[in-house]
Amino acid sequence: MFYGRLVERIVRPDANRLTPAVAHPDGVDFLPLPSWKVFMIQFLNIAGTGPIFGAILGAKFGPAAYLWIVLGSIFAGAVHDYLSGMLSLRHDGAGLPELIGRYLGKRMRPAVLVFSVFLLVMVGVVFVYSPALILGSLCGSTWVWVWIIFAYYVLATMLPIDRIIGRIYPLFAVSLLFMAAALLVCLLVKWPVLPELWHGLAHTDGGGAASGMGALFPCLFITIACGAISGFHATQSPLMARCMKNERLGRPIFYGAMITEGVVALVWATVSMYFFYGSPAPGYALIEGAANVGFATPAPAVVTLVCNDWLGVVGGILALLGVVAAPITSGDTAFRSARLIVADFFHLSQRPVAKRLAVSLPLFVVSIALLFWQVDNPNGFNVVWQYFGWANQTLAVFTLWTLTVWLSKQGRAYWLTLVPAVFMTVVCVSYLLTSPFAFALAPAVGNGVAGCTAAVCLLLFAKFRASESGRQI
């Protein structure tokens, strides 16, 4: 309500400027939609399993997760989402590689294209398997649900945005919000024993290490991605930038959807904090039958246990469906975004169905291969999630630096994005060097290199600022 309004004043949206959807609708991707529907679609696009599974895994680090979700959502994630969405609006609905290439240099464009498509394919893979696991636990076979969900992805990727996405997303959004609201009511009624911040810090490193998640810094900031800041969101914002009727809708849609996602992440982090650290500790040891099972329990199992135990059979099924809807509705738009990014790069019209299929088919083939590897590997989901988390936050770094350059060129308050850009640069480089999933170097070495990398980025930005001042003179 306050910081978002400040950011909006700096961007200065113009209600009289034509949006891409109004300027040249094509009936497929550029299509004006009602503002409430755009918000619902944006919220589900960015939500996925990030604010749920990410918050559950992040809760293993202890109460420090609360601080990252709150501060990250307000000062980093929502700013990132709002500005990237407005930047796309101002550039005719352009995708992320096009925007990064425009402001960080043309050489960055193909690299970001590959990086973005790789991330989006991983999102599709993760968001096929995780809902299939939950649905398989309710009825039927996991593999049957995998192919049903994948078939839906194919249709949603190929058809115009108002045929499937525009019609069913509002229903899915209601189910997801019902789930969060129901669990919030349960928290207030049950009032479970939770660790306070000053008591829980002792658990912070132990929880992360015990669960194989790594040290608090930088692993917490990679694990909780979509609930605080996520580069994936910047690939989704252009979808809605091509459907908005007015620039003034940017703050409630882009900034507001991220804050809503942060609230969902807070609910699940709080529930999971009881699961891992509550009294008795862990909270669900009796259900699982082992005293230390909390840290070993995967996120989908936490969702199933909590919903069934707290909400009963009917409420549990509705809540689980809400959790299932979130990843499915992010997976389909991930493939759709990948199709549009590739098509924009090669200047391919997406009106003919044949051209849509030509772009989409290779993406589906690669995702199926990754899906089979993930299922065959016992630790496949955790590995894919960690690499997804790092790629996700690294893409956010590119986006934040792009937004910083854009604000600087506009003579606006570029510190809005400069501060989170520097912080996330340190996080991503440190994670790549120190994480057990990557190079596993000593923290002192990894953090030192990360700090030097951020310093180099600051020097390059200072050089850019100096050159811009010279041109103005």
C-alpha positions as CSV (number, residue, x, y, z in Angstrom):
1,M,0.0,0.0,0.0
2,F,2.9,2.4,0.7
3,Y,6.1,1.2,-1.0
4,G,4.1,0.0,-4.1
5,R,2.6,3.4,-4.4
6,L,6.0,5.0,-4.2
7,V,7.3,2.8,-7.0
8,E,4.3,3.6,-9.1
9,R,4.9,7.3,-8.7
10,I,8.5,6.8,-9.9
11,V,7.4,4.9,-13.0
12,R,4.5,7.3,-13.8
13,P,2.0,5.2,-15.7
14,D,0.0,7.0,-18.3
15,A,-3.7,6.0,-18.7
16,N,-3.8,7.6,-22.2
17,R,-0.9,5.6,-23.7
18,L,-2.1,2.7,-25.8
19,T,-1.2,-0.7,-24.5
20,P,-0.1,-3.5,-26.9
21,A,-3.4,-5.3,-26.5
22,V,-5.3,-2.2,-27.6
23,A,-2.8,-1.1,-30.3
24,H,-2.6,-4.3,-32.3
25,P,-4.7,-7.2,-31.0
26,D,-4.1,-10.5,-32.9
27,G,-6.7,-12.7,-31.3
28,V,-4.1,-15.2,-30.0
29,D,-1.7,-13.6,-27.6
30,F,-2.4,-9.8,-27.9
31,L,-6.0,-9.8,-26.6
32,P,-7.6,-7.3,-24.2
33,L,-9.1,-9.1,-21.1
34,P,-11.0,-7.8,-18.1
35,S,-8.6,-6.5,-15.4
36,W,-9.8,-8.9,-12.7
37,K,-9.2,-11.8,-15.0
38,V,-5.7,-10.5,-15.9
39,F,-4.9,-10.3,-12.2
40,M,-6.1,-13.9,-11.6
41,I,-4.0,-15.2,-14.5
42,Q,-0.9,-13.3,-13.4
43,F,-1.3,-14.5,-9.9
44,L,-1.5,-18.2,-11.0
45,N,1.2,-17.7,-13.6
46,I,3.7,-16.6,-11.0
47,A,2.5,-18.8,-8.1
48,G,3.1,-22.3,-9.2
49,T,4.6,-24.5,-6.4
50,G,7.1,-21.8,-5.6
51,P,5.3,-20.1,-2.7
52,I,4.2,-23.5,-1.4
53,F,7.0,-26.0,-1.9
54,G,9.7,-23.3,-1.7
55,A,8.2,-22.0,1.6
56,I,8.0,-25.6,2.9
57,L,11.7,-26.3,2.1
58,G,12.7,-22.8,3.3
59,A,11.0,-23.4,6.6
60,K,13.7,-26.0,7.3
61,F,16.1,-23.1,7.8
62,G,14.0,-21.8,10.7
63,P,12.2,-18.5,11.4
64,A,14.7,-16.5,9.2
65,A,12.5,-17.6,6.4
66,Y,9.8,-15.2,7.6
67,L,12.2,-12.2,7.2
68,W,13.2,-13.1,3.6
69,I,9.6,-13.6,2.5
70,V,8.4,-10.3,3.9
71,L,11.3,-8.1,3.0
72,G,11.9,-9.9,-0.3
73,S,8.3,-9.7,-1.5
74,I,8.0,-6.0,-0.7
75,F,11.4,-4.5,-1.6
76,A,12.6,-7.0,-4.3
77,G,10.1,-9.3,-5.7
78,A,7.1,-7.0,-6.2
79,V,9.4,-4.2,-7.5
80,H,11.0,-6.7,-9.9
81,D,7.6,-7.9,-11.2
82,Y,6.0,-4.4,-11.5
83,L,8.9,-2.8,-13.3
84,S,9.5,-5.8,-15.6
85,G,5.8,-5.8,-16.5
86,M,5.7,-2.0,-17.1
87,L,8.9,-2.3,-19.2
88,S,7.3,-4.8,-21.4
89,L,4.2,-2.6,-21.7
90,R,6.3,0.3,-22.8
91,H,8.1,-1.8,-25.4
92,D,5.1,-3.3,-27.2
93,G,4.8,-6.4,-25.0
94,A,8.4,-7.5,-25.7
95,G,9.7,-10.6,-24.0
96,L,12.5,-10.7,-21.4
97,P,15.4,-11.6,-23.8
98,E,14.5,-8.7,-26.1
99,L,14.4,-6.3,-23.1
100,I,17.7,-7.5,-21.6
101,G,19.3,-7.3,-25.0
102,R,18.1,-3.7,-25.5
103,Y,19.5,-2.4,-22.2
104,L,22.4,-4.7,-21.3
105,G,23.7,-5.1,-24.9
106,K,22.8,-7.2,-28.0
107,R,25.3,-9.9,-27.0
108,M,23.2,-10.7,-24.0
109,R,20.1,-11.4,-26.1
110,P,20.9,-14.9,-27.4
111,A,22.4,-15.9,-24.0
112,V,19.3,-14.8,-22.1
113,L,17.2,-16.5,-24.8
114,V,18.8,-19.9,-24.1
115,F,18.8,-19.3,-20.3
116,S,15.1,-18.3,-20.3
117,V,14.0,-21.2,-22.4
118,F,16.0,-23.6,-20.3
119,L,14.4,-22.2,-17.1
120,L,10.9,-22.4,-18.6
121,V,11.3,-26.0,-19.7
122,M,12.5,-26.9,-16.2
123,V,9.5,-25.1,-14.8
124,G,7.3,-27.2,-17.0
125,V,9.0,-30.4,-15.9
126,V,8.8,-29.6,-12.2
127,F,5.2,-28.4,-12.5
128,V,4.1,-31.6,-14.3
129,Y,5.6,-34.0,-11.8
130,S,4.8,-32.3,-8.5
131,P,1.0,-32.1,-9.1
132,A,1.0,-35.6,-10.5
133,L,2.5,-36.8,-7.3
134,I,-0.3,-35.2,-5.2
135,L,-3.1,-36.4,-7.5
136,G,-1.6,-39.9,-7.6
137,S,-1.8,-40.0,-3.8
138,L,-5.5,-39.2,-4.0
139,C,-6.5,-41.6,-6.8
140,G,-5.0,-43.4,-9.8
141,S,-1.4,-43.7,-11.0
142,T,1.1,-40.9,-10.9
143,W,2.2,-41.6,-14.5
144,V,-1.4,-41.4,-15.7
145,W,-1.7,-38.0,-14.2
146,V,1.6,-37.0,-15.7
147,W,0.4,-37.6,-19.2
148,I,-3.0,-36.0,-18.5
149,I,-1.4,-32.9,-17.3
150,F,1.1,-32.9,-20.1
151,A,-1.7,-33.2,-22.7
152,Y,-3.4,-30.2,-21.1
153,Y,-0.1,-28.3,-21.4
154,V,0.0,-29.0,-25.1
155,L,-3.5,-27.6,-25.6
156,A,-3.0,-24.6,-23.4
157,T,0.3,-23.7,-25.2
158,M,-1.2,-23.9,-28.7
159,L,-4.7,-22.4,-28.3
160,P,-5.4,-18.7,-28.0
161,I,-5.1,-17.3,-24.5
162,D,-8.8,-16.8,-24.0
163,R,-9.9,-20.4,-24.9
164,I,-8.5,-22.3,-21.9
165,I,-6.4,-20.0,-19.7
166,G,-8.8,-17.1,-19.7
167,R,-11.7,-19.4,-18.7
168,I,-10.4,-21.8,-16.1
169,Y,-7.8,-19.7,-14.3
170,P,-10.3,-17.7,-12.2
171,L,-11.6,-21.0,-10.8
172,F,-8.1,-22.3,-10.1
173,A,-7.3,-18.9,-8.4
174,V,-10.3,-19.2,-6.1
175,S,-9.3,-22.7,-5.1
176,L,-5.7,-21.6,-4.4
177,L,-6.8,-18.6,-2.3
178,F,-9.3,-20.8,-0.4
179,M,-6.5,-23.2,0.5
180,A,-4.4,-20.3,1.9
181,A,-7.3,-18.7,3.7
182,A,-8.4,-22.1,5.2
183,L,-4.9,-22.8,6.6
184,L,-4.7,-19.3,7.9
185,V,-7.9,-19.8,9.9
186,C,-6.6,-23.1,11.2
187,L,-3.4,-21.4,12.4
188,L,-5.5,-18.8,14.3
189,V,-7.8,-21.4,15.8
190,K,-5.2,-24.1,16.6
191,W,-2.6,-21.5,17.6
192,P,0.3,-24.1,17.3
193,V,3.5,-23.7,19.2
194,L,6.1,-22.1,16.9
195,P,9.7,-21.0,17.4
196,E,10.2,-17.3,17.8
197,L,12.8,-15.6,15.8
198,W,15.2,-15.1,18.7
199,H,14.7,-18.7,19.8
200,G,14.7,-20.3,16.4
201,L,18.0,-18.9,15.1
202,A,19.8,-21.8,16.8
203,H,17.8,-24.1,14.4
204,T,18.6,-22.1,11.3
205,D,21.8,-23.8,10.2
206,G,21.0,-27.1,11.8
207,G,17.7,-27.4,9.9
208,G,19.2,-26.6,6.6
209,A,22.2,-28.8,7.1
210,A,20.2,-31.7,8.5
211,S,17.9,-31.7,5.5
212,G,20.7,-31.5,3.0
213,M,19.6,-27.9,2.0
214,G,23.0,-26.3,2.8
215,A,23.8,-23.2,4.9
216,L,21.4,-20.4,5.5
217,F,23.4,-18.1,3.3
218,P,23.0,-18.3,0.4
219,C,20.8,-21.4,0.2
220,L,17.7,-19.9,1.9
221,F,17.5,-17.2,-0.7
222,I,17.6,-19.7,-3.5
223,T,15.2,-22.2,-1.9
224,I,12.5,-19.6,-1.3
225,A,12.3,-18.1,-4.7
226,C,8.7,-17.4,-6.0
227,G,7.6,-16.4,-2.5
228,A,10.1,-13.6,-2.4
229,I,11.6,-12.8,-5.8
230,S,11.7,-14.9,-9.0
231,G,13.1,-14.3,-12.4
232,F,10.4,-16.7,-13.8
233,H,7.9,-13.9,-13.1
234,A,9.6,-11.6,-15.6
235,T,9.0,-14.2,-18.3
236,Q,5.3,-14.3,-17.4
237,S,4.6,-10.5,-17.1
238,P,4.8,-10.0,-20.9
239,L,1.9,-12.4,-21.3
240,M,-0.3,-10.1,-19.3
241,A,1.3,-7.0,-20.7
242,R,-0.2,-8.1,-24.0
243,C,-3.7,-8.4,-22.4
244,M,-4.0,-5.2,-20.3
245,K,-6.2,-2.3,-21.4
246,N,-4.6,0.4,-19.2
247,E,-1.1,1.2,-17.8
248,R,-2.7,2.2,-14.5
249,L,-3.6,-1.4,-13.9
250,G,0.1,-2.3,-13.6
251,R,0.5,-1.8,-9.8
252,P,-2.6,-3.9,-8.7
253,I,-1.8,-6.6,-11.3
254,F,2.0,-6.9,-11.2
255,Y,2.9,-5.6,-7.7
256,G,-0.3,-6.8,-6.2
257,A,0.0,-10.4,-7.5
258,M,3.5,-10.7,-6.0
259,I,2.3,-9.5,-2.6
260,T,-0.5,-12.0,-2.7
261,E,1.9,-14.7,-3.5
262,G,4.1,-13.6,-0.6
263,V,1.1,-14.0,1.8
264,V,0.5,-17.5,0.5
265,A,4.2,-18.3,1.1
266,L,3.9,-16.9,4.7
267,V,1.0,-19.2,5.4
268,W,2.8,-22.3,4.2
269,A,6.1,-21.2,5.9
270,T,4.2,-20.9,9.2
271,V,2.4,-24.2,8.9
272,S,5.7,-25.9,7.9
273,M,7.6,-24.3,10.8
274,Y,5.3,-26.2,13.1
275,F,5.8,-29.3,11.0
276,F,9.6,-29.1,11.5
277,Y,10.1,-27.2,14.8
278,G,6.8,-27.2,16.5
279,S,5.8,-28.8,19.8
280,P,6.1,-31.8,19.8
281,A,9.1,-31.4,17.6
282,P,8.8,-32.2,14.8
283,G,5.0,-31.5,14.8
284,Y,4.1,-34.6,12.7
285,A,6.5,-37.1,14.1
286,L,3.7,-39.3,15.4
287,I,2.0,-39.3,12.0
288,E,5.2,-40.3,10.2
289,G,6.3,-42.7,13.0
290,A,9.8,-41.4,13.4
291,A,11.2,-38.6,15.5
292,N,13.5,-37.1,12.9
293,V,11.2,-37.6,9.8
294,G,10.3,-33.9,9.6
295,F,13.4,-32.8,7.8
296,A,13.4,-35.8,5.5
297,T,9.8,-35.4,4.4
298,P,9.4,-34.1,0.9
299,A,7.3,-31.0,0.2
300,P,4.4,-32.8,-1.5
301,A,4.1,-35.1,1.5
302,V,3.9,-32.1,3.9
303,V,1.1,-30.7,1.8
304,T,-0.9,-33.9,1.9
305,L,-0.4,-34.5,5.7
306,V,-1.2,-30.9,6.7
307,C,-4.3,-30.5,4.5
308,N,-5.8,-33.9,5.5
309,D,-5.1,-33.5,9.2
310,W,-6.1,-29.8,9.6
311,L,-9.0,-29.4,7.1
312,G,-10.6,-32.8,7.1
313,V,-11.5,-34.9,4.1
314,V,-13.5,-32.4,2.1
315,G,-11.4,-29.4,3.1
316,G,-8.3,-31.4,2.5
317,I,-9.3,-32.3,-1.0
318,L,-10.2,-28.8,-1.9
319,A,-7.0,-27.5,-0.5
320,L,-5.0,-30.1,-2.3
321,L,-6.7,-29.2,-5.5
322,G,-5.7,-25.6,-4.9
323,V,-2.1,-26.7,-4.5
324,V,-2.4,-28.8,-7.7
325,A,-3.9,-25.9,-9.6
326,A,-1.0,-23.6,-8.8
327,P,1.8,-25.6,-10.5
328,I,-0.4,-26.7,-13.4
329,T,-1.4,-23.1,-14.2
330,S,2.3,-22.1,-14.1
331,G,3.5,-25.0,-16.1
332,D,1.2,-24.3,-19.1
333,T,2.1,-20.6,-19.2
334,A,5.8,-21.5,-18.9
335,F,5.6,-23.4,-22.2
336,R,3.5,-20.6,-23.7
337,S,6.2,-18.1,-22.6
338,A,8.9,-20.2,-24.1
339,R,7.0,-20.4,-27.4
340,L,6.6,-16.7,-27.5
341,I,10.2,-16.0,-26.6
342,V,11.6,-18.2,-29.3
343,A,9.0,-16.9,-31.8
344,D,9.9,-13.3,-31.0
345,F,13.7,-14.0,-31.3
346,F,13.3,-15.5,-34.8
347,H,10.4,-13.1,-35.8
348,L,7.9,-15.9,-36.4
349,S,4.3,-15.1,-36.6
350,Q,2.2,-17.1,-34.2
351,R,-1.1,-16.8,-35.9
352,P,-0.8,-19.9,-38.0
353,V,-1.2,-23.1,-35.9
354,A,1.6,-24.8,-37.9
355,K,4.2,-22.2,-36.8
356,R,3.0,-22.5,-33.2
357,L,3.5,-26.2,-33.4
358,A,6.9,-25.9,-35.0
359,V,8.2,-23.8,-32.1
360,S,6.5,-25.8,-29.4
361,L,7.4,-29.4,-30.5
362,P,11.1,-29.2,-29.6
363,L,10.3,-27.8,-26.2
364,F,7.9,-30.7,-25.4
365,V,10.5,-33.3,-26.6
366,V,13.2,-31.9,-24.3
367,S,10.8,-31.6,-21.3
368,I,9.7,-35.3,-21.7
369,A,13.3,-36.4,-21.7
370,L,13.9,-34.4,-18.5
371,L,10.7,-35.8,-17.0
372,F,11.8,-39.4,-17.5
373,W,15.2,-38.6,-15.9
374,Q,13.6,-37.0,-12.9
375,V,11.2,-39.9,-12.3
376,D,14.0,-42.6,-12.7
377,N,16.4,-40.8,-10.4
378,P,15.4,-41.3,-6.7
379,N,16.6,-37.8,-5.9
380,G,15.6,-36.3,-9.2
381,F,12.9,-33.9,-7.9
382,N,15.3,-32.3,-5.3
383,V,18.1,-32.0,-7.9
384,V,15.8,-30.4,-10.5
385,W,14.4,-28.1,-7.9
386,Q,17.8,-26.8,-6.8
387,Y,18.9,-26.1,-10.3
388,F,15.6,-24.5,-11.1
389,G,16.0,-22.3,-8.0
390,W,19.5,-21.1,-9.0
391,A,18.5,-20.5,-12.7
392,N,15.4,-18.8,-11.5
393,Q,17.2,-16.3,-9.2
394,T,20.0,-15.8,-11.7
395,L,17.4,-14.7,-14.3
396,A,16.1,-12.3,-11.7
397,V,19.6,-10.8,-11.4
398,F,19.7,-10.1,-15.2
399,T,16.3,-8.6,-15.0
400,L,17.1,-6.4,-12.0
401,W,20.3,-5.0,-13.7
402,T,18.2,-4.4,-16.8
403,L,15.6,-2.4,-14.8
404,T,18.4,-0.5,-13.1
405,V,19.8,0.6,-16.5
406,W,16.3,1.5,-17.7
407,L,15.5,3.6,-14.7
408,S,18.9,5.3,-15.0
409,K,18.3,6.2,-18.6
410,Q,14.9,7.6,-17.7
411,G,16.4,9.7,-14.9
412,R,14.4,7.9,-12.3
413,A,15.3,6.5,-8.8
414,Y,17.5,3.5,-10.0
415,W,18.3,2.6,-6.4
416,L,14.9,0.8,-6.3
417,T,16.4,-2.1,-8.3
418,L,20.2,-1.5,-7.7
419,V,20.1,-2.6,-4.1
420,P,18.3,-5.9,-4.7
421,A,20.4,-6.4,-7.9
422,V,23.6,-6.3,-5.9
423,F,22.3,-8.5,-3.2
424,M,20.9,-11.2,-5.6
425,T,24.2,-11.1,-7.6
426,V,26.1,-12.1,-4.4
427,V,23.5,-14.8,-3.6
428,C,23.6,-16.4,-7.0
429,V,27.3,-16.4,-7.4
430,S,27.9,-17.7,-3.9
431,Y,25.3,-20.5,-4.3
432,L,26.9,-21.6,-7.6
433,L,30.3,-21.8,-5.9
434,T,29.5,-23.2,-2.5
435,S,26.3,-25.3,-2.9
436,P,26.7,-29.1,-2.6
437,F,24.6,-29.2,-5.9
438,A,27.3,-27.2,-7.7
439,F,31.1,-26.6,-7.1
440,A,30.9,-27.1,-3.3
441,L,33.8,-24.7,-2.6
442,A,34.6,-23.4,0.9
443,P,32.2,-20.6,2.0
444,A,35.0,-18.1,2.5
445,V,36.1,-18.6,-1.1
446,G,32.6,-18.6,-2.6
447,N,31.4,-15.6,-0.7
448,G,34.6,-13.7,-1.5
449,V,34.3,-14.3,-5.2
450,A,30.6,-13.4,-5.0
451,G,31.4,-10.1,-3.4
452,C,34.1,-9.3,-6.0
453,T,31.6,-10.1,-8.8
454,A,29.1,-7.7,-7.3
455,A,31.8,-5.0,-7.0
456,V,32.7,-5.5,-10.7
457,C,29.0,-5.1,-11.6
458,L,28.8,-1.9,-9.6
459,L,31.9,-0.5,-11.4
460,L,30.4,-1.3,-14.8
461,F,27.2,0.4,-13.8
462,A,29.2,3.4,-12.6
463,K,31.0,3.5,-15.9
464,F,27.7,3.4,-17.7
465,R,26.4,6.3,-15.6
466,A,29.5,8.3,-16.4
467,S,29.1,7.7,-20.1
468,E,25.4,8.6,-20.0
469,S,26.2,11.9,-18.2
470,G,28.9,12.7,-20.8
471,R,26.3,12.2,-23.6
472,Q,23.8,14.5,-21.8
473,I,26.4,17.2,-21.5
